[in-house]
């Protein structure tokens, strides 16, 4: 007779515990409190999470920027949801080792992350026996690109190694324990298109395809890319991935026959509109406090800054990006500034509130200033210009490189301080035809200072030359906080309306 395991899997919750749209404050069909109402509570079910829990919403921004000495709110909500095992995501490192440990010490679930050393609360593997006698072996790992993206002080005392190597060693350990099912919680995605097999990246940020191809886990639960992937089998491994913000979760039914054969099916379950009463009651007074904080007006802009489509903003510039660059230039004293925008941002009202800011500048980045020359600038601008594609009829669209495996508008950079002209009829890599600084074409030997976020300064997103540039200054304050301070300090603000980037 077959023995069965049910897995409920979330990942990349990013602080969306409540069923709220933080841009408006209105209820939404999202959030862990809604998902958890569908989690079974029996001895043959495991509730699992793939990381990126602590950062990413205006709620968690408020939690970690107010003095709160009481219990760890994310841990309490995860406990109410009944999680058994979790792993760490790259954004869980954003507030440093002490905050990770605070979270894990209050968490009922066990944290598995085989490629992380230096956090005592983290284990490499675990074996659990279900009520039906099935022995399940589990491990977890996170993307090694944490080492590139994260601020060094947040990784003090922590070592993050290659995910594939850790997965291989962990699998050998689980097999030696003679488990019936092997499960890998991986905060990473796929470097190949899961439908066609086409290679999309060779950086090592995502290694899910290789793990399926070269290792033989029964189940690989992936994350990080925010894709909605269900009921996949790659090279004999059953795999899947949920979207972010607890909009859906995955339910996987695993069956083990008398001969030891493992089969599985997974499907995405919408969060729905019914919240867990206990979790919602716990969060409600906290969300009231958070709403009062978020809806505080801190200054006045001379115009509303509303988002447009990603293509329109890239083609014609964005006053939102101009404003963020305005803040960065004043804070850094640099000659030039670049910033990026996420999809689905709120925008800024004329009476700008904290909600506007944290729902529009959504990244947990800090500011760095580096020294660049024309060659570096041109290479970076060419990367952004690769965002555009032309079809046979001459219509402009978004390049597949910025759409697969997920939309990557955040890898298009908006520059302020130099006037750039590009001809997108030219081939990719040779589209920038002019870079003018202070009214003159920028000479090859002229060096300028450029401020940008720490993620981009690491070379991430296809900008490797930035990582080789001399560092002039590093500012530890989060850019969202710099924007708040700028608005509070100036009060009445005229937004830069310069069109710094021109398409021929």
Buried (B, 14 or more C-beta within 10 A) or exposed (E): EEBBBBBBBBBBBBBBBBBBBBBEBEBBBBBBBBBBBBBEEEEBBBBBBBBBBBBBBBBBBBBBBEEEEEEBBBBBBBBBBBBBBBBBBBBBBBBBBEBBBBBBEBBEBBBBBBBBBEBEBBBBBBEBEBEBEBBBBBBBBBBBBBBBBBBEEBBEEBEBBBBBBBBBBBBEBBEEEEBBBBBBBBBBBBBBEBEEEEEBBEBBBBBBBBBBBEBEBBBBBBBBBBBEBBBBBBBEBBBBBBBBBBBBBBBBEBBBEEEEEBEBBBEBBEBBEEBBEEBBEBBEEBBEEBBEBBEEBBBBBEEBBEBBEBBEBBBEBBBBBBBBBBBBBBBBEBBBBBBBBBEEBBBBBBEBBBBBBBBBBBBBBBBBBBBBBBEBBBBBBBBBBBBBBEEEEEEEEBBEBBBBBBBBBBBBBBBBBBBBBBBBEEEBEEBBEBBEBEEEEBEEEEBBBBBBBBBBBBBBBBBBBBEEBEEBBBBEEBBBBBBBBBBEEBEEBEBBEEEBBBBE
